[in-house]
Amino acid sequence: MHKPMTLEQLQTLQGQPLGTSGWHTLDQPRINGFADVTEDWQFIHVDPQRAQTESPFGGTIAHGFLALSLLPAMAGEAMPWFNAAAVVINYGCNTIRFLTPMPSDSRVRGHFTLQQVTPKTPERTLLGFHVEMEIEDHAKPALVAEWLGMLVSGQGAS
């Protein structure tokens, strides 16, 4: 486990790439499981035969929100210090764009750049990340987002 960075150390990293996650496979069982949890059973996600004949994608594709939901896991891989912090709370996104459909069985990984370090209180710091999710063997990313996390340390975590 890495030691958490100080606020001063984080601020020196603004504008810098922080890391790239490992690959995550978006296979049909994972897509179906996400559909069950979110109750989004649109045929383009869960019906391979129908998606092959009736969709413009030639088969099923992963939900954009499935890819988005992988960001915390990917951040933990790309930025080990992220998991060493007292608490980092998902604070939302300023923007999210789903640029390229992710076919079933595609592999994706996240690239993270620290854009913003904004102290809010002595215990809370707003972090802004530029995230691009790459699809293996595709020129355009699956998604691009401005993702926010609130770093809560010490007594402020209660």
Residue, then its C-alpha position, 0 to 999 in steps of 0.5 A: m500500500h502506498k502512502p497518501m500524498t500530501l496536498e502540496q504533492l498533489q498540487t505539483l501533479q496538476g496537468q500530469p498524467l497519473g497512470t493507466s489501468g489494466w485492461h477490463t473485458l466487457d464480455q456478455p455475462r458482465i453486460n447481462g449482469f449490469a443490465d439486470v442490476t440497472e434494469d436496462w435490458q435494451f436488446i442492443h445490450v442483451d440479445p446477441q441475435r437481434a442485435q446482430t440483425e437489427s442494430p447498426f453495431g453488428g452485435t451487442i454492445a456494453h452500456g455506457f454506464l457500465a464503462l463509467s461504473l468501472l472508473p473507481a476500479m480503474a483509478g485504483e489500479a492507475m493511481p495506487w495512492f488513491n486507495a491509500a487516502a482516508v476516503v475519496i468520495n465520488y463527487g460526480c462528473n462535469t462532463i461525460r461523452f460516450l464516443t464509441p460503442m464497446p462491442s461485447d468482448s471488447r477490452v477497455r482501460g482508463h487513462f487518468t490525468l489530474q486536472q484540478v486540486t482545490p482545497k475546500t476545507p482543511e479536511r476536504t480537497l476536490l480533485g478533478f480528473h480528465v479520464e479517457m477510456e480506451i478500447e483495445d484496437h480502436a482509434k477513438p476512446a469509448l468515453v471521455a469524462e471530467w470526473l470529480g472526487m472529494l478527498v476527505s482526510g482525518q476527522g472530516a471523514s466522520 
